Amino acid sequence: MKFKTLTEFIIEKQAEYPQASGNLTRLLNDIGIAAKFVNREVNRAGLGEVMGYVGEVNVQGEEQKKLDVYANNQFISALRSGGECCAIGSEENEEIIIFDNESSKYGKYVVAMDPLDGSSNIESNVSIGTLFSIYLRRTVRGTAKMEDFLQPGRNLVAAGYVLYGSSTVLVYSTGNGVNGFTLDPSVGLFILSHPDMKYPETGNIYSINEASYNYFPEGVKQYIHYCQEDEPATGRPYSTRYIGSMVADIHRNLIRGGIFIYPGTTKSKTGKLRLLYECNPVAFLAEQAGGKASDGFKRILDIEPTALHQRAPIFVGPSAMVEKAEEFMQAHSPEFKPEH
């Protein structure tokens, strides 16, 4: 049986576009290389000295774990040395990281990323992940600037995630479908395992942190009641599945069919998840997989960002499930409609 590696697949796809220069191909390969190093540390976390906290707080007000810092450093190092990326926006850094080394400062792309999503689950041996968004820079000369990052998701040239779980899977899209690759640890290669990923047309899973129920908009509460109703003709009641690592929840729902919801609340109308490097890449993949991503009222990829760490509510999954949730939000929670 002939296996197709990530590198072979990317090069093959590049060959389909005569105008392609190969820069994006090399950038995606750099991300794959960094992911292998992070995967190695995740798999030996209990044996090494990478468990626990570093004693510092990141820009989000969250305590940084050693693996957070390690993953952040690995991706920064790989992308700086690769030369295709001129700057990074990371969850772990308040400001953008501008590459001024000769090989990178003229790079065509900027990358926004969450190097280690779900790191609070590390000690529990629960799946965690990496999320990344790739944009063409807007500035044409000089060093990168914030304006290179403040682009709506519809401008993405590529996005994806890496899931570090029972197996390590890299899923990405360049705007022409979604494909997944599983890392074969015996040879250190990502092998095509999930070609042309699509959401099932109907799903029966809803993923949400119901511990925050009292703070949810009425529209979300009503949608949860809808999911729990006994209605066999529509496949209800749905099952609740919530891991607490966004990448893991998104990956399961993409394969099995389900909606992931992280709404705004009465305590924070903008929710918790960051637009540029959590909501946008997931929304980009969802649309490429035949699904939909919304803030409850508007397409995620149409939101115009104003800050690097801007937050947004998100409803993402099969189109029919997201549209039903939107109906409840529009009918019961118009006051939660974001002002953008």
Summary of the structure (lengths in Angstrom):
residues: 340
radius of gyration: 19.4
end to end distance: 50.8
largest distance: 62.2
contacts: 1203
relative contact order: 0.13
helix: 37%
strand: 25%
